């Protein structure tokens, strides 16, 4: 699957600080599931004892419309770290030859976190 965005595009959407925060979320393994259904990226992140469903719309000019319910989007109107973490998870899957095995491990971890 070819995604309509790159690491550089994610950085351009949000800036250095938010990209760093999104990368931290991704590396902590909080992305429970992620999917690309053109033109939307969507998924769920583990957020403490609950989860947050987030999404973003990839526009025809390859900019991003944030659909996340978080404060950064709702009150400030900016691309949030949640969307960046989701994008990084999708990019990691498409660029990794061991993608299927890691996806299964990620799904097992997500099931465990929900218990």
C-alpha positions in Angstrom: 0.0 0.0 0.0 1.4 3.4 -1.0 0.6 6.1 1.5 0.0 9.7 0.3 2.4 11.1 2.9 6.0 10.8 4.0 8.0 11.5 7.1 8.9 14.9 5.8 5.3 15.7 5.1 4.3 14.8 8.7 7.0 17.2 9.9 5.8 19.9 7.6 2.2 19.5 8.8 3.0 20.1 12.5 6.5 21.5 13.1 9.5 20.1 15.1 8.0 20.1 18.6 4.7 18.4 17.7 6.6 15.9 15.5 8.9 15.1 18.4 5.9 14.6 20.7 4.2 12.4 18.1 7.3 10.3 17.6 7.5 9.9 21.4 3.9 8.6 21.5 4.6 6.2 18.6 7.8 4.9 20.2 6.0 4.4 23.6 3.7 2.0 21.7 0.4 3.9 22.4 -0.9 3.4 18.8 -3.4 0.5 19.3 -4.6 0.4 15.7 -4.1 2.4 12.6 -5.6 2.3 9.1 -5.5 4.2 5.9 -8.9 4.4 4.0 -8.3 7.0 1.4 -8.4 9.9 2.0 -8.5 9.2 5.8 -5.9 8.0 8.3 -7.6 6.8 11.4 -6.9 4.8 14.5 -6.9 4.5 18.3 -4.3 5.5 20.8 -4.0 4.2 24.3 -4.4 7.2 26.6 -3.8 6.3 30.3 -6.8 4.1 31.4 -8.8 5.0 28.3 -8.3 5.3 24.6 -8.7 8.2 22.1 -10.0 7.7 18.5 -8.3 10.0 16.1 -8.3 10.7 12.4 -7.0 13.0 9.7 -8.1 13.8 6.2 -5.4 14.0 3.6 -6.5 16.7 1.2 -5.9 16.7 -2.6 -2.9 19.1 -2.2 -1.4 16.7 0.4 -2.0 19.0 3.3 -3.8 17.6 6.3 -7.1 18.3 8.0 -7.0 17.2 11.7 -10.1 15.4 12.9 -8.8 14.5 16.3 -11.0 15.3 19.3 -8.1 16.6 21.4 -7.7 20.1 22.7 -4.8 21.0 20.3 -7.1 20.4 17.4 -10.5 21.6 18.9 -9.2 24.7 20.6 -6.0 25.6 18.8 -6.8 24.2 15.3 -3.3 22.6 14.9 -2.1 19.2 13.8 -1.7 17.2 17.0 0.9 14.7 18.2 -1.9 12.0 18.1 -2.3 12.3 14.3 1.5 12.3 13.9 1.9 9.1 16.0 -0.8 7.5 13.8 1.0 8.6 10.6 4.3 7.3 11.9 2.7 3.9 12.8 1.3 3.6 9.2 4.7 4.6 7.7 6.5 2.1 9.9 4.2 -0.7 8.7 4.6 0.0 5.0 8.4 0.4 5.2 9.1 -2.7 7.2 9.7 -6.1 5.6 8.6 -7.8 8.9 5.4 -5.8 8.9 3.0 -8.7 9.3 4.7 -10.2 12.3 4.9 -6.8 14.0 1.3 -6.0 13.2 0.2 -9.2 14.9 2.4 -8.4 18.0 0.9 -4.9 18.1 -2.6 -6.3 17.9 -1.8 -8.7 20.8 -0.4 -5.8 22.9 -3.5 -3.7 22.1 -5.8 -6.5 23.3 -3.8 -6.8 26.5 -3.9 -3.1 27.1 -7.7 -3.2 26.8 -8.1 -5.8 29.5 
